[in-house]
Amino acid sequence: MKQPAIPIEFLRGLLEDPEYRAMLRVRLISGDVPAGIEGMIWHYVYGKPPETLNLLVSDPYDAMSDEELAASALQLAAELQALQPN
């Protein structure tokens, strides 16, 4: 396996250094950290939100028989007719 150009231990030491962390905090609060980096920090801490949403939509008419659908349609038609001005 190829060795990284900068040893991981060195980089870990930088990230764990109190002075570096203090400066990072200042840059984050002042808005000097690029949005992509700030977003990555949020993802690491709180998890990345899903890229897609799976919506479960239930249709009350799916469970109705043809006769029930016809009766419901007639009822809706009557209600709409009652809303029409004379």
MODELLER restraints for C-alpha pairs under 7 A, 6 or more apart:
rsr = mdl.restraints
at = mdl.atoms
rsr.add(forms.Gaussian(group=physical.xy_distance, feature=features.Distance(at['CA:14:A'], at['CA:20:A']), mean=6.62, stdev=0.5))
rsr.add(forms.Gaussian(group=physical.xy_distance, feature=features.Distance(at['CA:15:A'], at['CA:21:A']), mean=6.89, stdev=0.5))
rsr.add(forms.Gaussian(group=physical.xy_distance, feature=features.Distance(at['CA:27:A'], at['CA:33:A']), mean=5.81, stdev=0.5))
